[in-house]
């Protein structure tokens, strides 16, 4: 089952969507685990016990997905007002978009429809299709009316002036042209102050040019103490992702 294209009217919505990316182990999942009664969609199927305990303590449940079609089905069930896993979630987490998009690209590359005339995979067609599929899904989250937090790994590239631009590690134009960050209400880079420090910083970034710009009403920078659930909760409240 696939998602239909959404109209501009449908995209006027109530649920805030956020994309937070950072290096592996920086604490993205710890922050996501503090969402309120989340449907926590895990792509890697590797949920640390501490994350599982925090999600359950916040009234959430887990859903493990193996392909983008599984997420489409969950989306359609939520749009139809159906219970998912026997409960009605109050928020949505996707951990992580990097794994999700990589998995979708792999599935597309194995599809006969993505083959060129000579039988080799058509790389341009694969990335164009993955871009459309993932962006339409992310735009669709707005219509659900649920606060939605997506995580992604961090990567960087150099521009023509040899400046480093940090972004979410997702394939093709989703990252390099800022398409994914531009499709959400809030995009932020999660940075640890030091290797052994529990103190972290969320830097708001625009999807268009990756310069530091905060969305209206959200601080440009939020200091976070990553090992204190109360501080993580306060961070989500500042982002408008939790009451």
Secondary structure, 3 states (H helix, E strand, C coil): CCCCCCCCCCCCCCCCEEEEEECCCCCHHHHHCCCCCEEEEECCCCCCHHHHHHHHHCCCEEEECCCHHHHHHHHHHHHCCCCECCECCCEEEEECHHHHHHHHHHHHHCCHHHECCCCCECHHHHHHHHHHHHHHHHHHHHHHCCEEEEEEEEEEEECCCCCEEEEECCCCHHHHCCHHHHCCCEEEEEEECCCCCCEEEEEECCCCCCCCCCCCCCCCEEEEECCCHHHHHHHHHHHCCCC
